[in-house]
Amino acid sequence: MTNNMKNVFDSSNTYGMAKTFVLISLYALLIAIGMHKGVKIFLYIAGISGALLLTYEWFKMDRPSIPTFFIAPLLFLIYVLISPGTFLIDARLAGRFACALFAGVALQFFFSNATYKVLLSQCAALLTTLFLGVTYACIWAPEMFDDRLILSYRNPHQLAVAGAFSIFTLFTYLSIFSKKKQLLVYCLFVIIGTAIFMTVSRSTSLGLLCAFAAYILFYRSKHLIKIVVAAGLLGLIAFSILPATQQQRLIDPFTAPLNDRTIKQRVGIWYTALQGFDEAPILGHGLRAYSDYDSDYKEAHRAEMVDKNILIIDSRWAHPHSLYLGSLFGWGIVGTLLLIGAFIPAFRHSSGRIKTFLFLMTFFSLGYGLTELRIKSDDGAFILFFPLGLAYGSILFEHLSQKNKTTSEYPIQTKPCITKILTLLN
């Protein structure tokens, strides 16, 4: 890209307008995540526009060198795109992952001062949805509280995962609030935590437990006993307000796991996923190939599965209901190692609140992923890869700021209206 092209781009104010567009699209994405409405369109808009702006910025800075470890997440995305086990079958998933990743990179690289505001917009959207939903239920549909809490979400898991994201955001940025506002944040913890508990999403509860247990062990081990006691008391109080049927739903996995129908279903799903991994351990089949593989395997090996007392459900399952088995079945050992490798540099080189947020979200996914797999969905891809993008965005910003002036320091002549919008959003 020549200097003349750069000057034309900047003087026409396109650059300032592009930044404004990307920032607004990021706000829209986080609000969509909080409300679980319109996630797909805003994920693609934010991811693609963010990637284009990052590419232009790289050319504008005369193509500076980038740390070689940045190739780690790109290698995984390319592998998923190609899907060597079943050529190009997961190309659509690669697009979702890439959009979530580059949306996070763009947010932290261009708008690091506004990151917490953008993330908190998801909390605001979730709380607004909760307030409106609970108010409606209390007045016109009290029967909504007799079963698992869903409100306007499609299923309890989506509400629970959105709540977990909000809790991690508030926890990560708690110190930026004044002491008076921190009291309000503690109240929000209780409200969101109660909503999550009322969804009776066991996978989400396991993810939260895994995330905070890891955080305590790594960062707050001295206060382990106090935290465990406090968490136990809160858990008992929350458990007591659940309907009897939902209390039993939480008890069964510990007292009678073989009598729990959901666990029985999972065993059958995991069995076929393991057989698929055994057939293609190196390259995998492609994650989107699981539905056909599961149906075909059950049909061909029904008698064998019956002899092993494995519950067979004649439904088409979209995925293996486990992040671990999903990765191994879909992308084999090679793809799974690339996925792990994409996170290692982010943990090693990020710092501060971004590293804390990545830590919490990653360990949440590790716990949640034991029995669920949501990365095939737009919001699921966001949950895993957006925090990773934030970490890489912070690393990239620090690296390039040592070689050139950062983006915010470029003397671009922006129109007053664009300047006002950027100032307000930042």
C-alpha positions in Angstrom: 0.0 0.0 0.0 1.6 3.3 -1.1 1.8 6.5 1.0 -0.6 8.2 -1.5 -3.2 5.5 -0.8 -2.7 6.0 2.9 -3.1 9.7 2.7 -6.3 9.4 0.6 -7.7 6.9 3.1 -7.0 9.1 6.1 -7.8 12.5 4.5 -11.2 11.2 3.4 -11.9 10.4 7.0 -12.7 6.8 6.1 -10.3 5.5 8.8 -12.1 7.4 11.6 -15.5 6.2 10.3 -14.2 2.6 10.1 -13.1 2.7 13.7 -16.4 4.1 14.8 -18.2 1.4 12.8 -16.1 -1.4 14.4 -16.6 0.0 17.9 -20.4 0.2 17.5 -20.5 -3.3 16.0 -18.6 -4.6 19.1 -21.1 -2.9 21.4 -23.9 -4.5 19.3 -22.3 -7.9 19.5 -21.9 -7.8 23.3 -25.5 -6.6 23.7 -26.7 -9.4 21.4 -24.8 -11.9 23.6 -26.5 -10.5 26.7 -30.0 -10.7 25.1 -29.2 -13.7 22.9 -30.8 -12.0 20.0 -29.1 -11.3 16.7 -25.8 -12.9 17.7 -25.0 -14.4 14.3 -25.2 -11.1 12.3 -23.3 -9.0 14.8 -20.6 -11.7 15.3 -19.9 -11.7 11.6 -20.1 -7.9 11.2 -17.7 -7.3 14.2 -15.3 -10.0 13.3 -15.0 -9.2 9.6 -14.8 -5.4 10.0 -12.4 -5.8 12.9 -10.1 -8.1 10.8 -10.2 -5.7 7.9 -9.3 -2.7 10.1 -6.4 -4.7 11.7 -5.1 -5.6 8.2 -5.2 -2.0 7.1 -3.5 -0.9 10.4 -0.7 -3.4 9.7 -0.1 -2.0 6.2 -0.3 1.5 7.5 2.5 0.8 10.0 4.6 -0.3 7.1 4.0 -4.0 7.8 6.0 -4.4 11.0 7.1 -7.8 12.3 4.6 -9.7 14.4 5.7 -12.3 17.1 5.9 -15.7 15.5 3.6 -17.2 18.1 0.7 -15.3 16.6 0.6 -18.1 14.0 -0.7 -20.5 16.7 -4.4 -19.6 16.5 -4.2 -19.1 12.7 -2.9 -22.6 12.3 -5.9 -24.0 14.2 -8.3 -21.9 12.2 -6.7 -23.1 8.9 -6.9 -26.7 10.1 -10.6 -26.4 11.0 -11.2 -24.7 7.6 -9.5 -27.4 5.7 -10.9 -30.2 7.9 -8.5 -32.9 6.5 -10.7 -35.7 8.0 -13.6 -34.7 5.8 -12.5 -31.9 3.4 -14.0 -28.5 4.2 -16.9 -29.9 6.3 -16.0 -27.5 9.2 -15.3 -24.4 7.0 -18.4 -22.7 8.5 -17.2 -23.3 12.0 -13.7 -21.9 11.1 -15.5 -18.7 10.0 -17.3 -18.4 13.3 -14.2 -19.1 15.3 -12.3 -16.5 13.3 -14.9 -13.8 13.7 -15.0 -14.3 17.5 -11.2 -14.2 17.6 -10.7 -11.1 15.5 -13.6 -9.3 17.2 -11.7 -9.7 20.5 -8.3 -8.7 18.9 -9.9 -5.6 17.4 -11.5 -4.5 20.7 -8.4 -4.8 22.7 -6.0 -3.4 20.1 -8.0 -0.4 19.0 -10.1 0.4 22.0 -8.3 -1.0 25.1 -9.6 1.9 27.2 -13.2 0.9 26.3 -12.8 -2.8 26.7 -14.5 -2.9 30.1 -17.4 -0.7 28.9 -18.0 -3.0 25.9 -18.0 -6.0 28.1 -20.2 -4.4 30.7 -22.8 -3.7 28.0 -23.3 -7.4 27.9 -24.0 -7.4 31.6 -26.5 -4.5 31.2 -28.3 -6.3 28.4 -28.5 -9.5 30.4 -29.8 -7.7 33.5 -32.4 -5.8 31.4 -33.6 -9.1 29.9 -33.8 -10.7 33.3 -35.7 -7.8 34.8 -38.2 -7.7 32.0 -38.6 -11.4 31.9 -39.0 -11.8 35.6 -41.5 -8.9 35.8 -43.5 -10.5 33.0 -43.5 -13.9 34.7 -44.5 -12.5 38.1 -47.5 -10.6 36.7 -48.8 -12.7 33.7 -47.0 -16.1 33.8 -46.0 -17.3 37.3 -45.9 -20.9 36.1 -42.6 -20.0 34.4 -41.0 -20.4 37.8 -42.3 -24.0 38.3 -39.6 -25.4 36.0 -36.1 -24.4 35.0 -35.7 -20.7 34.4 -35.6 -19.9 30.7 -37.4 -16.5 30.2 -36.9 -15.2 26.7 -33.9 -17.5 26.0 -34.3 -20.6 23.9 -33.1 -22.9 26.6 -31.7 -22.7 30.2 -28.1 -23.3 29.1 -28.1 -20.1 27.0 -29.3 -18.0 29.9 -26.9 -19.7 32.3 -23.8 -19.2 30.0 -24.7 -15.6 29.4 -24.9 -15.1 33.2 -21.5 -16.8 33.7 -20.0 -14.4 31.2 -21.4 -11.4 33.1 -20.2 -12.7 36.4 -16.6 -13.1 35.1 -16.7 -9.6 33.6 -17.9 -8.0 36.8 -15.4 -10.0 38.8 -12.5 -9.1 36.5 -13.3 -5.4 36.6 -14.5 -5.1 40.2 -11.6 -3.0 41.3 -12.4 -0.2 38.8 -15.6 0.6 40.7 -15.7 2.8 43.8 -16.5 1.1 47.2 -20.1 2.3 47.0 -20.5 0.9 43.5 -18.8 -2.3 44.5 -21.7 -2.9 46.9 -24.0 -2.7 43.9 -21.8 -5.1 42.0 -22.0 -7.6 44.8 -25.8 -7.4 44.6 -25.6 -8.1 40.9 -23.5 -11.2 41.7 -26.3 -12.4 43.8 -29.0 -11.6 41.2 -27.2 -13.2 38.3 -26.0 -16.1 40.4 -29.6 -16.8 41.5 -30.8 -16.7 37.9 -28.0 -19.2 36.9 -28.9 -21.5 39.7 -32.6 -21.4 38.8 -31.8 -22.6 35.3 -30.5 -25.8 37.0 -27.8 -25.9 34.3 -25.4 -28.5 35.8 -22.9 -27.9 33.1 -22.7 -24.2 33.8 -22.5 -24.8 37.5 -19.6 -27.2 36.9 -17.9 -24.6 34.7 -18.3 -21.8 37.3 -16.9 -24.2 40.0 -14.0 -25.1 37.8 -13.2 -21.5 37.0 -13.3 -20.1 40.5 -11.6 -23.2 42.0 -8.7 -22.7 39.6 -8.6 -19.0 40.4 -8.5 -19.6 44.1 -5.8 -22.2 43.8 -3.6 -20.0 41.6 -4.3 -16.6 43.1 -6.1 -16.8 46.5 -4.9 -20.1 48.0 -4.4 -18.4 51.4 -8.2 -17.8 51.7 -9.2 -21.2 50.4 -11.1 -22.4 53.6 -13.0 -19.1 54.0 -14.1 -19.1 50.4 -15.2 -22.8 50.5 -17.3 -22.2 53.6 -18.9 -19.1 52.2 -19.6 -20.8 48.9 -21.1 -23.8 50.7 -23.5 -21.7 52.7 -24.6 -19.7 49.6 -25.1 -23.0 47.7 -27.3 -24.4 50.5 -29.4 -21.3 50.6 -29.9 -21.3 46.8 -30.6 -25.0 46.8 -33.4 -24.6 49.3 -35.4 -22.2 47.0 -35.5 -24.6 44.1 -38.6 -26.7 43.3 -38.4 -30.3 44.5 -38.1 -31.7 41.0 -35.1 -29.5 40.3 -33.5 -30.3 43.6 -33.7 -33.9 42.6 -32.1 -33.0 39.2 -29.0 -31.7 41.1 -28.9 -34.6 43.5 -29.3 -37.5 41.0 -25.8 -37.2 39.4 -24.2 -37.8 42.7 -26.6 -40.3 44.4 -27.9 -42.2 41.4 -26.1 -41.3 38.2 -27.3 -44.4 36.3 -30.9 -43.4 36.9 -30.5 -40.0 35.4 -31.8 -40.0 31.9 -29.6 -37.1 30.7 -26.5 -39.0 31.8 -27.7 -42.1 30.1 -28.1 -40.2 26.9 -24.7 -38.7 27.2 -23.1 -42.1 27.7 -24.5 -43.3 24.4 -23.4 -40.1 22.6 -19.9 -40.3 24.1 -19.6 -44.0 23.2 -20.1 -43.3 19.5 -17.8 -40.3 19.6 -15.1 -42.5 21.1 -15.6 -45.1 18.4 -15.2 -42.3 15.8 -12.0 -41.1 17.4 -10.7 -44.7 17.4 -11.3 -44.9 13.6 -9.6 -41.6 12.8 -7.4 -40.6 15.8 -4.9 -38.5 13.9 -6.9 -36.1 11.7 -10.5 -36.7 12.9 -13.7 -36.7 10.9 -14.7 -33.1 11.1 -17.0 -32.0 13.9 -20.0 -31.5 11.6 -19.6 -35.1 10.5 -20.7 -36.3 13.9 -24.4 -36.3 13.3 -24.2 -38.7 10.4 -21.6 -40.8 12.0 -23.6 -41.2 15.2 -26.7 -42.3 13.3 -24.9 -44.7 11.0 -22.9 -46.2 13.9 -26.1 -46.8 16.0 -27.8 -48.4 13.1 -24.8 -50.7 12.3 -24.0 -51.6 15.9 -27.3 -51.6 17.6 -27.1 -55.1 19.0 -23.6 -54.5 20.3 -24.7 -51.4 22.1 -27.7 -53.1 23.6 -25.5 -55.9 24.9 -23.4 -53.3 26.6 -26.5 -51.7 28.2 -26.0 -48.4 26.4 -29.1 -46.3 25.9 -29.9 -45.7 22.3 -31.9 -42.6 21.4 -33.0 -42.6 17.7 -32.4 -38.9 17.4 -29.8 -37.0 15.4 -27.4 -35.5 17.8 -25.5 -32.4 16.4 -22.4 -32.9 18.4 -20.8 -35.3 21.0 -21.9 -33.1 24.0 -18.3 -32.8 25.2 -15.7 -30.2 24.2 -13.0 -32.8 24.7 -14.6 -35.6 22.7 -15.9 -33.1 20.2 -12.3 -31.9 19.5 -10.9 -35.4 19.3 -13.6 -36.7 17.1 -13.7 -33.7 14.9 -10.1 -32.7 14.5 -8.2 -35.7 15.9 -5.0 -35.5 17.9 -3.4 -33.0 15.4 -6.3 -30.5 15.6 -6.7 -30.9 19.4 -3.0 -30.1 19.9 -3.4 -27.0 17.6 -6.4 -25.9 19.7 -4.4 -26.2 22.9 -1.4 -24.5 21.3 -3.5 -21.5 20.4 -4.1 -20.8 24.0 -0.5 -21.3 25.4 1.0 -18.1 24.0 -2.0 -16.1 25.1 -1.6 -17.2 28.7 2.2 -16.8 28.6 2.3 -13.3 27.2 -0.9 -11.5 28.3 -1.1 -9.8 31.6 -3.4 -7.8 33.9 -7.2 -8.0 33.8 -7.2 -9.4 30.3 -5.2 -12.5 31.5 -7.5 -12.8 34.4 -10.6 -12.7 32.2 -9.0 -15.3 29.8 -8.1 -17.5 32.7 -11.6 -17.5 34.1 -13.3 -18.0 30.7 -11.0 -20.8 29.7 -11.3 -22.8 32.9 -15.1 -22.2 32.7 -15.1 -23.8 29.2 -13.0 -26.7 30.5 -15.5 -27.4 33.2 -18.6 -26.7 31.1 -17.1 -28.7 28.2 -17.0 -31.9 30.2 -20.7 -32.5 29.4 -21.5 -29.9 26.8 -20.2 -28.5 23.5 -21.5 -25.2 22.3 -18.7 -24.1 20.0 -20.8 -25.1 17.0 -23.2 -22.3 17.8 -22.4 -18.6 17.3 -22.6 -17.7 21.0 -20.6 -20.8 21.9 -17.8 -19.8 19.5 -17.9 -16.4 21.0 -17.5 -17.7 24.6 -14.3 -19.7 23.8 -12.6 -17.5 21.2 -13.5 -13.9 22.0 -11.5 -13.9 25.3 -8.6 -15.5 23.4 -8.8 -12.6 20.9 -8.7 -10.1 23.7 -5.5 -11.6 25.0 -3.9 -11.6 21.6 -5.1 -8.0 21.0 -3.4 -6.8 24.2 -0.1 -8.6 23.2 -0.2 -7.2 19.7 -0.8 -3.7 21.0 2.1 -3.9 23.4 4.4 -5.4 20.7 3.6 -2.8 18.0 3.5 0.2 20.3 7.2 -0.4 20.9 7.9 0.0 17.2 5.4 2.7 16.2 3.0 5.1 17.7 -0.2 3.3 18.7 -3.4 3.7 16.8 -4.8 6.4 19.1 -1.7 8.6 18.6 -2.1 9.0 14.8 -2.9 12.6 13.8 -6.0 11.7 11.8 -8.4 14.6 10.9 -11.8 13.2 11.9 -15.1 14.9 11.6 -16.5 16.4 14.8 -19.5 14.0 14.8 -17.2 10.9 14.5 -14.9 12.3 17.2 -17.9 12.8 19.6 -19.1 9.2 18.9 -15.7 7.7 19.6 -15.2 9.8 22.7 -18.6 8.7 24.1 -18.1 5.0 23.3 -14.6 5.0 24.7 
